[in-house]
């Protein structure tokens, strides 16, 4: 991964919408607490997430990456 790709991934992480997380199964639909926790600090959320949730979130990021 290049610096530009990593930097872009961090930017993407801060711009992911709730409906994307719900659709990908990262958080449960209607879970206001999970959404609040994610939006307060998406970087920390990602670091602390279980492997399955982190992989789903990474999938969202990968789909948005410039190629």
C-alpha positions, 0 to 999 in steps of 0.5 A: 500500500502506498502513502496515497492509498493509505491516506485516502483510506483514512479519508474514506473511513471518516466519510462512510455513511450509516446506511453503508455500515448497516448494509455491509453488516458492520453495525446493526440497522437502527443501532444508534449507539454503534453509529455514535461510537463509530462517528466519534472516532472511526479510527479507534473503532476500526482498531478495536473492531473484531476481525469480521467487522473490520474486514467488512469495513475494509471492504467498504474502503476498498470499493471506494479506493481510486485505482 
